[in-house]
Amino acid sequence: MIDERNGVRLRTPRTQGALAWAIFDEIGPFTTIKQALVIARERKLNENNIRTELCRWRKFYSVRI
């Protein structure tokens, strides 16, 4: 069953969203877009997707910065 919190579903494994969330999980709860984009560029991920997914990741985990 797919986990859902705060109106956001956990990303399906092996998708672009899941790869983005893995970056945020590595960095931690105080992830900034700047930090995430550095890693995303190294991994050749879509930068616009990273921006969108960071907002969703924060909402899912109730992270407020």
C-alpha positions as CSV (number, residue, x, y, z in Angstrom):
1,M,0.0,0.0,0.0
2,I,1.3,3.5,-0.9
3,D,2.0,5.7,2.1
4,E,0.3,9.1,2.1
5,R,0.8,12.0,4.5
6,N,-0.4,15.5,4.4
7,G,-2.0,14.9,1.0
8,V,1.2,13.8,-0.6
9,R,1.9,10.2,-1.7
10,L,5.3,8.5,-1.2
11,R,7.0,8.3,-4.5
12,T,7.0,4.9,-6.4
13,P,10.4,3.2,-6.3
14,R,12.8,3.7,-9.4
15,T,11.0,6.8,-10.6
16,Q,12.4,10.3,-11.1
17,G,10.5,11.4,-8.0
18,A,12.0,8.6,-5.9
19,L,15.5,9.5,-7.1
20,A,14.9,13.1,-6.1
21,W,13.6,12.1,-2.7
22,A,16.6,9.9,-2.1
23,I,18.8,13.0,-2.6
24,F,16.8,14.9,0.0
25,D,16.9,11.9,2.4
26,E,20.7,11.9,2.1
27,I,21.1,15.6,2.8
28,G,18.5,15.6,5.7
29,P,15.6,17.7,6.9
30,F,17.3,21.0,6.2
31,T,17.9,20.3,2.5
32,T,18.2,23.4,0.4
33,I,17.4,23.6,-3.3
34,K,21.0,24.6,-3.9
35,Q,22.4,21.5,-2.2
36,A,20.0,19.2,-4.0
37,L,20.7,20.7,-7.4
38,V,24.4,20.1,-7.1
39,I,23.8,16.4,-6.5
40,A,21.0,16.3,-9.1
41,R,23.4,17.7,-11.8
42,E,26.0,15.0,-10.9
43,R,23.3,12.3,-11.4
44,K,21.9,14.0,-14.5
45,L,18.4,14.5,-13.1
46,N,15.9,17.0,-14.3
47,E,16.4,20.2,-12.3
48,N,12.8,21.4,-12.6
49,N,11.7,18.0,-11.2
50,I,14.0,18.4,-8.2
51,R,12.5,21.8,-7.4
52,T,8.9,20.4,-7.5
53,E,9.8,17.2,-5.6
54,L,11.5,19.2,-2.8
55,C,8.3,21.0,-2.1
56,R,6.4,17.7,-2.1
57,W,9.0,16.0,0.1
58,R,8.9,18.8,2.6
59,K,5.1,18.7,2.7
60,F,5.1,14.9,3.1
61,Y,7.5,15.0,6.1
62,S,6.1,18.3,7.5
63,V,9.5,20.0,7.2
64,R,9.3,23.7,7.7
65,I,12.3,25.9,7.0
